[in-house]
């Protein structure tokens, strides 16, 4: 299918969505169906975890729309600042099913459907909730990646419609996992997306997630809903399931040579080589030390801000501070002096101890760090030891 035809289909789908949105009845007929749509992961990081939505289908009333949570509110004042602070309100969206389908199929993302086994009263209650939630005054909500996102909203709204009578049982392939491990199930450990997540998110996501916490991922909403029951009679929550769109197989390119492990490995080799030359030539490359202290210090400041100056719960207790030490930015002046103060040598020894503590934290499971950091941490350790020996010789 060429690009022109694809764009034509998307335009038609958009036109139909506008027609559907013009007039929509508020009372469902007895033939109405409500289903959960689960969209597979996309190519970019923000699409890597998939998406979930409610499909309201009532052909008698010419309704076929999808409600979903987690849409950016780009009109919000100070959008980027609030996003960084974890104070950004997200939106509930409404889209004609035809447009929804064509958008995700165009991007080759799977679409699965689970028709819910609800009474007519429960369907109406769920539909009323969505209609009310979609009102301009109710449309915004404070998004939280692990506990209040596009997937958890599906669980919460369905529970409201059934008066909290749903019993969620673990699926057959259920395994206990930490939040970070669940993230790794969607993002390659040796990718820049994963590196950024591991750098920004702290040890709080290395605790075991409860059974229900697993449902922050859309794919787990699908699995848990398949196994859930409603009410005392324990009737299945899902009446029938099906695949609306199966993605075409894509050959994934080899990204190792652009991965964090490879790039940071090269940088670490350069650091180690310069250190070796410094030892051999009895000199110190000041520019390298200034660069390392500036970068690690600035990253430390950023991590501190994410921990203490934002409402993001996942960024707390981040022990990346053990290598990205914020105080490094304040002691750079010592690196320009030919003879360092005694306290600065002790400070560098502290940095070595912190790297050892980081290794201990990693080994005993307090926090898991990005695998791409391994060569860089080794290079920093060697460089710090060199600095201690260099300054000690100068003072003798």
Secondary structure by P-SEA (a helix, b strand, c coil): ccaaaaaaaaaaaaaaaaaaaccccccccccbbbbbbbbcccccccccccbbbbbbbbccccbbbbbbcccccccccaaaaaaaaccbbbbbbbbcaaaaaaaaaaabbbbbbbbbbccaaaaaaaaaaaaaaacccccccccccccccaaaaaaaaaaaaacccccccccccbbbbcaaaaaaaccccccaaaaaaaaccccccccccccccccccaaaaaaaaaaccccccccccccccccccccccccccccccccaaaaaaaaaaaaaaaaaaaaaacccaaaaaaaaaaaaaaaaaaaaaaaccccccccccccccccccccccccccccccccccaaaaaaaaaaaaaaaaaaaaaaaccccccccaaaaaaaaaaaaaaaaaaaaaaac
